[in-house]
Amino acid sequence: MKLPKVRELSEAVKALLSKPYTSKFPKKPHQPYHNFRGQPIYNQEKCVGCLACEEVCPVEAIAHEDQVDPANPMRIMIHYTDTCIFCGSCEAACIADNEGIKLSTEWDLAFFDRKASQETIEKELQLCEICGQPIACKDHLKWIAEKIGELTYSSPTLYLTRLKSLGIVDENLISASRDYGRSDRVKILCARCRRESTLSTSTK
Amino acid sequence: MAKSVIPIGPYHPLQEEPEFFTLTVDGETVVDIDVNIGYNHRGIEKLSELKTFDQSTFVIERICGICSTSHPFAYTRAVEDIIPVEVPERAKYIRTTIAEGERVHSHLLWLGLAGHFLGYNTVYMWVWKLREEILDVMEILSGNRNNYAIFKPGGVRRDFNPDDIPLALRKIDSIVPTLNKLKKAIIDDPVLHARLKGIGILTREDALDYCALGPTSRASGVAKDVRKDAPYGAYDQVDWDMIVTQNGDVFEKVVVRVLEVFESIKIMKQCLMNLPPGEIDLNIKNIPPGEGIGAHEAPRGETFHYVRSDGTNRPARHKVRAPTFMNLPTCKSTVIGETISDATIILASVDPCYCCTERMAVRTSEGKRIYGGQDLIRLSQEKTQRIRRKMGIK
């Protein structure tokens, strides 16, 4: 008669008493490790809307849409989760101390509606006072002003934004109508209008 | 008796080199084999030329799901060769750790599949369970199980968190006893000896003639390993041995891979324990015009990348040569004269991605009969069963 092998017997007893290797998935969702690279999430407070993340993204999973409506100019930052490869380039390139967009440990990203895969935040946009084209997000201009300190006062675009945000200049102040003259220089301008106003010979 | 032709291929959905084997068989014996590649043009090299040097790393990483370290490693070395620069010490250690982790999981994956082809589904299940632990280690260290996104020209993207290293070391240690048991079970198994020894022999001369690479050549007694021949990363600063065996049959290839797993674990542990402090990235801003080459010993052999820069922020030319390209033609010397049931494991022994067998059909002069990948595996498993019965093992 063939005797049962002791090693196999002990293995069987052990297997009977130990808990299963697999986890009860829907009941107990998998807990990833804390530095797992999952869904990147925008931080509405920290993000300055500078588009550095869009520039570095290798799969073009980040896009933006500028709403040039004089009453409520907005830049919508869009992150497409379905295209994202979770590489973390956006986080590494973020100028706001890498906190404007941050990878989370969120991994259960399945969706039924493709629209649900888009993550958006809205940032207030600064328009040129002459031509009405977007210059940058207000937070971005404030961020630059803070970074360069007193040098801010060499650029009316920057110092007016800063003074408005500090409440020193009335935020609703609307400058006089466009004239493309020298007096236009003390306005919040885009690069093109600034050049034109600088080259202007009009003394209005 | 009329000769039949068995085409295997040609479309291969996963690997970078779709392959098409034409097996000419006389009864059970393979009398001729032909390999065709190039059916699936993915345009990876062109895509890489359309991205910046930094972004290309992610495209390159996706050439192969299993070699997601090897290609970026060779690519970043090629870009660094253009400038040329030495990456910081800490970055070298991090790169080496990730590269060896990949080798462990790649070899374990292959071992599991080889077990499955031979009808050893227990090996398959056990090995893939062990592989999970290594993938967990990679997740702890890099943030993902595959596609580690850690390589960057001039350094690495993410640093290892010192708090995670003890956990990673514990996890690596936890698989060693089981691996040891598995090593004994595989190397001492009489059925595997009977099944794998002496089949698919790649002689030393043939290995040299076909320029075989990696474990395929090392099993044939050719001591060829980029990590030893031209050390890079931290390979010259850690203690490890090159595994070389002499016979070149399928069994030796299994042995080389199993033993290499232990060497890789040794390297990983040494790197994690002696991680030097300091910078991890050189923050390279500009790549000057020029050419660079980079090589890395991938799990399957030497991966080679050539990058030419014209001074812009994109590669002007990028060429990739993957190891399977060199290893596949060795089937001319290994498969001929063997039976179809052995062809499965011999073709698998160079470690190509084996999904190609899913698209296999038998054409005979009398009529059509379809052989799928499942049939090939069944043939291979039946042969193992026959050997077992002959040896009186149930």
Chai-1 contact restraints between the chains, C-beta under 6 A:
chainA,res_idxA,chainB,res_idxB,connection_type,confidence,min_distance_angstrom,max_distance_angstrom,comment,restraint_id
A,Y33,B,E139,contact,1.0,0.0,6.0,A-B,restraint_1
A,Y33,B,I140,contact,1.0,0.0,6.0,A-B,restraint_2
A,N35,B,G143,contact,1.0,0.0,6.0,A-B,restraint_3
A,F36,B,G143,contact,1.0,0.0,6.0,A-B,restraint_4
A,R37,B,G143,contact,1.0,0.0,6.0,A-B,restraint_5
A,R37,B,N144,contact,1.0,0.0,6.0,A-B,restraint_6
A,P58,B,Q55,contact,1.0,0.0,6.0,A-B,restraint_7
A,P58,B,F58,contact,1.0,0.0,6.0,A-B,restraint_8
A,C87,B,F58,contact,1.0,0.0,6.0,A-B,restraint_9
A,C87,B,A149,contact,1.0,0.0,6.0,A-B,restraint_10
